[in-house]
Amino acid sequence: MTGEFPEVRERPTFVQLSGVRFLGLLIWIICGLIVAFFASWLFTRPTFASVQAMLGDTVDPKVVVETLRALRGDHVDHYRDIFQLLVLSGLVPLVTLFAGYTFGRQENERNARSETDGNR
């Protein structure tokens, strides 16, 4: 009998609509921060010429390469730590919090309705 009628889709609630908009904004912020961090890392990393200018022309090239490797490692560590602090420890948990509240609330309401309908 129920196969004859088309399934009625529930309209999203205000919490769901505003939650989806806010989640979209947070995701765009995260994507923007990823691009900004990558561009900043790419354009500020030490180059061979800058290390050679810093150490002088009389230094052995192997020392320049080792110094460059150490400076680039420190540079990557610095950017990775800031990225983890801002994005991975701050914004990603915020996204999961809002997504869980927005869509988990709907599931709880459905379960409560189905239990009350089953008891009748």
C-alpha positions in Angstrom: 0.0 0.0 0.0 2.7 2.5 0.8 4.5 1.8 -2.5 1.8 3.7 -4.3 2.4 7.0 -2.7 5.6 9.1 -3.4 7.8 9.6 -0.4 7.3 12.9 1.2 10.5 14.7 2.0 10.7 16.7 5.2 11.5 20.4 4.9 14.7 21.4 6.6 14.4 23.3 9.9 15.8 26.7 10.6 18.6 25.1 12.6 19.5 22.9 9.7 19.5 25.7 7.1 21.5 28.0 9.3 23.8 25.2 10.2 24.5 24.3 6.6 25.2 28.0 5.8 27.6 28.3 8.8 29.3 25.0 7.9 29.8 26.2 4.3 31.4 29.4 5.6 33.7 27.5 7.9 34.7 25.1 5.1 35.5 28.1 2.9 37.6 29.7 5.7 39.5 26.4 6.1 40.2 26.2 2.4 41.3 29.8 2.3 43.6 29.3 5.2 45.1 26.2 3.5 45.8 28.2 0.3 47.2 31.2 2.3 49.4 28.9 4.4 50.7 27.1 1.3 51.4 30.4 -0.6 53.1 32.0 2.5 55.2 28.9 3.0 56.1 28.7 -0.7 57.1 32.4 -1.0 59.0 32.7 2.3 61.1 29.6 2.3 64.9 30.1 2.2 66.6 29.8 -1.1 70.2 28.7 -2.0 71.0 32.3 -3.0 69.7 33.8 0.2 71.7 31.4 2.4 74.8 31.9 0.3 74.4 35.7 0.6 73.9 35.3 4.4 77.0 33.1 4.9 79.2 34.8 2.4 81.0 33.8 -0.8 84.0 32.1 0.8 82.0 29.3 2.5 82.2 25.8 1.2 79.1 24.9 -0.9 78.5 21.8 1.3 78.1 24.0 4.3 75.7 26.2 2.4 73.6 23.1 1.4 73.6 21.8 5.0 72.6 25.2 6.3 69.8 25.5 3.6 68.5 22.1 4.6 68.4 23.0 8.3 66.7 26.4 7.6 64.1 24.7 5.3 63.4 22.1 8.0 62.9 24.8 10.6 60.7 26.7 8.2 58.5 23.7 7.5 58.2 22.9 11.2 57.2 26.4 12.0 54.4 26.5 9.4 53.2 23.0 10.3 52.9 23.9 14.0 50.9 27.1 13.2 48.7 25.2 10.8 48.0 22.4 13.3 47.2 24.9 16.0 44.8 27.1 13.9 43.2 24.7 11.5 43.5 21.2 12.8 43.1 22.0 16.5 40.7 24.9 16.1 38.5 25.0 13.0 38.1 21.3 12.1 36.7 20.4 15.6 34.4 23.4 15.2 33.1 22.0 11.9 32.4 18.6 13.5 30.7 20.2 16.4 28.3 22.2 14.3 27.7 19.3 11.9 26.9 17.0 14.8 24.6 19.5 16.4 22.8 20.4 13.1 22.3 16.9 11.8 22.3 14.9 15.0 19.5 16.8 16.4 17.3 15.8 13.4 18.1 12.1 14.1 17.2 12.4 17.7 13.8 14.1 16.8 13.1 11.3 14.3 13.9 8.6 16.8 11.7 10.3 19.4 8.8 10.6 16.9 9.1 7.0 15.8 9.1 5.7 19.4 5.9 7.8 20.3 4.3 6.6 17.0 5.2 3.0 17.8 3.7 3.2 21.4 0.3 4.4 20.1 
